[in-house]
Amino acid sequence: MVRNPLTEDERHRGLVLGRMLQQARGSRSAAAVAWEAGISLDTLRKIERGAIATPAFFTVAALAKVLGLDLSALAKAVAEEKTATAKVA
């Protein structure tokens, strides 16, 4: 299966999502959050830095649960950040 290359918007959205998850993690260790979410530390680090720009839904859902985030609010915040950034550019 061949994947289509990510668009600039998809890459930017991944960076925004990663930044928001990292901020929500706060002072908690990445290792502890990854373990609680049932994902590898490497995967969490890649998501936080935007290297995995389109993480699987259930991965984001698990992270949101561990971090106490509402998925709808997270999706809205990512969309609003994208819109705000586009208006500045």
MODELLER restraints for C-alpha pairs under 7 A, 6 or more apart:
rsr = mdl.restraints
at = mdl.atoms
rsr.add(forms.Gaussian(group=physical.xy_distance, feature=features.Distance(at['CA:10:A'], at['CA:53:A']), mean=6.56, stdev=0.5))
rsr.add(forms.Gaussian(group=physical.xy_distance, feature=features.Distance(at['CA:11:A'], at['CA:53:A']), mean=5.40, stdev=0.5))
rsr.add(forms.Gaussian(group=physical.xy_distance, feature=features.Distance(at['CA:13:A'], at['CA:78:A']), mean=6.70, stdev=0.5))
rsr.add(forms.Gaussian(group=physical.xy_distance, feature=features.Distance(at['CA:13:A'], at['CA:82:A']), mean=6.65, stdev=0.5))
rsr.add(forms.Gaussian(group=physical.xy_distance, feature=features.Distance(at['CA:14:A'], at['CA:50:A']), mean=5.08, stdev=0.5))
rsr.add(forms.Gaussian(group=physical.xy_distance, feature=features.Distance(at['CA:14:A'], at['CA:52:A']), mean=6.90, stdev=0.5))
rsr.add(forms.Gaussian(group=physical.xy_distance, feature=features.Distance(at['CA:14:A'], at['CA:53:A']), mean=3.85, stdev=0.5))
rsr.add(forms.Gaussian(group=physical.xy_distance, feature=features.Distance(at['CA:14:A'], at['CA:54:A']), mean=6.10, stdev=0.5))
rsr.add(forms.Gaussian(group=physical.xy_distance, feature=features.Distance(at['CA:15:A'], at['CA:49:A']), mean=6.36, stdev=0.5))
rsr.add(forms.Gaussian(group=physical.xy_distance, feature=features.Distance(at['CA:15:A'], at['CA:50:A']), mean=4.32, stdev=0.5))
rsr.add(forms.Gaussian(group=physical.xy_distance, feature=features.Distance(at['CA:15:A'], at['CA:53:A']), mean=6.70, stdev=0.5))
rsr.add(forms.Gaussian(group=physical.xy_distance, feature=features.Distance(at['CA:16:A'], at['CA:78:A']), mean=6.18, stdev=0.5))
rsr.add(forms.Gaussian(group=physical.xy_distance, feature=features.Distance(at['CA:17:A'], at['CA:78:A']), mean=6.06, stdev=0.5))
rsr.add(forms.Gaussian(group=physical.xy_distance, feature=features.Distance(at['CA:18:A'], at['CA:47:A']), mean=5.31, stdev=0.5))
rsr.add(forms.Gaussian(group=physical.xy_distance, feature=features.Distance(at['CA:18:A'], at['CA:48:A']), mean=3.70, stdev=0.5))
rsr.add(forms.Gaussian(group=physical.xy_distance, feature=features.Distance(at['CA:18:A'], at['CA:49:A']), mean=5.79, stdev=0.5))
rsr.add(forms.Gaussian(group=physical.xy_distance, feature=features.Distance(at['CA:18:A'], at['CA:50:A']), mean=5.66, stdev=0.5))
rsr.add(forms.Gaussian(group=physical.xy_distance, feature=features.Distance(at['CA:19:A'], at['CA:48:A']), mean=5.84, stdev=0.5))
rsr.add(forms.Gaussian(group=physical.xy_distance, feature=features.Distance(at['CA:21:A'], at['CA:48:A']), mean=6.58, stdev=0.5))
rsr.add(forms.Gaussian(group=physical.xy_distance, feature=features.Distance(at['CA:22:A'], at['CA:48:A']), mean=5.84, stdev=0.5))
rsr.add(forms.Gaussian(group=physical.xy_distance, feature=features.Distance(at['CA:24:A'], at['CA:67:A']), mean=6.34, stdev=0.5))
rsr.add(forms.Gaussian(group=physical.xy_distance, feature=features.Distance(at['CA:25:A'], at['CA:67:A']), mean=6.29, stdev=0.5))
rsr.add(forms.Gaussian(group=physical.xy_distance, feature=features.Distance(at['CA:30:A'], at['CA:41:A']), mean=6.65, stdev=0.5))
rsr.add(forms.Gaussian(group=physical.xy_distance, feature=features.Distance(at['CA:31:A'], at['CA:41:A']), mean=5.50, stdev=0.5))
rsr.add(forms.Gaussian(group=physical.xy_distance, feature=features.Distance(at['CA:33:A'], at['CA:66:A']), mean=6.81, stdev=0.5))
rsr.add(forms.Gaussian(group=physical.xy_distance, feature=features.Distance(at['CA:34:A'], at['CA:40:A']), mean=5.80, stdev=0.5))
rsr.add(forms.Gaussian(group=physical.xy_distance, feature=features.Distance(at['CA:34:A'], at['CA:41:A']), mean=5.33, stdev=0.5))
rsr.add(forms.Gaussian(group=physical.xy_distance, feature=features.Distance(at['CA:34:A'], at['CA:44:A']), mean=6.16, stdev=0.5))
rsr.add(forms.Gaussian(group=physical.xy_distance, feature=features.Distance(at['CA:36:A'], at['CA:66:A']), mean=6.54, stdev=0.5))
rsr.add(forms.Gaussian(group=physical.xy_distance, feature=features.Distance(at['CA:37:A'], at['CA:62:A']), mean=5.10, stdev=0.5))
rsr.add(forms.Gaussian(group=physical.xy_distance, feature=features.Distance(at['CA:37:A'], at['CA:63:A']), mean=5.49, stdev=0.5))
rsr.add(forms.Gaussian(group=physical.xy_distance, feature=features.Distance(at['CA:37:A'], at['CA:66:A']), mean=6.10, stdev=0.5))
rsr.add(forms.Gaussian(group=physical.xy_distance, feature=features.Distance(at['CA:46:A'], at['CA:52:A']), mean=5.54, stdev=0.5))
rsr.add(forms.Gaussian(group=physical.xy_distance, feature=features.Distance(at['CA:47:A'], at['CA:53:A']), mean=6.72, stdev=0.5))
rsr.add(forms.Gaussian(group=physical.xy_distance, feature=features.Distance(at['CA:61:A'], at['CA:71:A']), mean=6.75, stdev=0.5))
rsr.add(forms.Gaussian(group=physical.xy_distance, feature=features.Distance(at['CA:64:A'], at['CA:70:A']), mean=6.52, stdev=0.5))
rsr.add(forms.Gaussian(group=physical.xy_distance, feature=features.Distance(at['CA:64:A'], at['CA:71:A']), mean=6.46, stdev=0.5))
